[in-house]
Amino acid sequence: MGIGASTTLLMGELASDSRRGRINFIYGLQYSLRALTIYILGSFIGWEAQSFACACFSLSYLVLLLTFVPDTPRHLIKNEQYEKAMKTVEYIRDSKNVRTEYEQVSSYQLY
């Protein structure tokens, strides 16, 4: 549950406004397909093996993906790493013209 909530939050922060809905839809669809796979696997293997397989898959998936995910611009601005935040926005949007979005992110109330 914690992995799913943090993944949705991270996708919401990193995705552009025009892509956010599609990305969250795909994530929801993926979640449903994983549940269906578990139900099907449950017919063939015991719950102990199924639980262990799911834990191993989730852990390896988490470790693999988190090595490639950059810090969010909000997190970097909150920690006063402004130059790195600007580079992160450029990397996420794959563009050098991101000044407006950077200013919008930096103007949010950060706690």
N, C-alpha and C positions, 0 to 999 in steps of 0.2 A: 504494500500500500504506500509506503513512504517513497519508494522509487518512482511509482507512477505519479504521485502528486508533485514531486520535485521535477520530474521530466516534463509534465504539462506546464509548470511554471516557467521552466527554462525555455521551452519552445515558445511560450507566449512572450517572453522578453526578447528573444533573439530573432523571431520571425518578423518580417515586415507586415504592415497592416494588410496589404493585398494578398498575402499568402497565409496569414495566421489561421483563417477558417479552414482552409484545405488541409493544412498540416495537422491541426487538431482533429479533423475528421479522420484522416488517415491513421492517426494514433489511436483513436477510438475503435476504428475498424480492426486494427492490429490487435488491440486488447481483446476484442470479441473473438477473433480467430485463434488467439492463444487459449482462451477459455474453451472453445470448441475442441481444440487439439487435446487439451487435458482431459476432457470428457471422453474422447475417443480412446486415448491411451489408457484411461482408467478401466476400460473393458478388458485390456490385455495384460496389464501388469498390476502388481499390488500397490497400495497407497504409500508404503515405505519407499519403494524404488521410484515411484512417481514423484514423491516429495523431494528425494535426493536429486533426481534428474532436474527438476525445476529449480532447485536451489543452485546447483552447479551452473546451469544455463544462465540464470539471472545474474549470478555473481560474475561470471566471465563476460557477459554482455555489458554489465555496468563498468567493470574495470577497463574493458577495451574502449568503450565509447567515451568515458570520462577523461581518457588521456588525450583526446582530440578536441574536446569542447573548451572554447576559450572562456575566460571570466566575462561576466556580463558587464556592459558599460556602466550600469547603475552601481554595481559593486565596486568597480574601479574608481568611479567618481566619489563614491562614499568614502573610500580610503585615500582620496586625494592623489590618485594616479591619473592625472588628466591626459597626459600624452599617450599613455597606454590605452586609455579609454577611447581616445580618438582613433587610434590604430585598430582597435577592436571593431569599432563601428565601420571603418573602411573595409576590414576583412569580412565582416558579416554581410555587408551590402555589396561587396565586390565592386566598389567604386571609390574614387577619390573625392567626389562632390557630395559629402555627407555633413557639411557644416550645419545645415538647418536641423537635421535629425539629432546631431550631437548637442546642439543648444537646447533642443526640446527635452532630451533625456536629462541634461544637466540642470534644467530648471525645475524638475520634479522635486517634491518634498521628500527628502531621504531621511530615514530614521535609523 
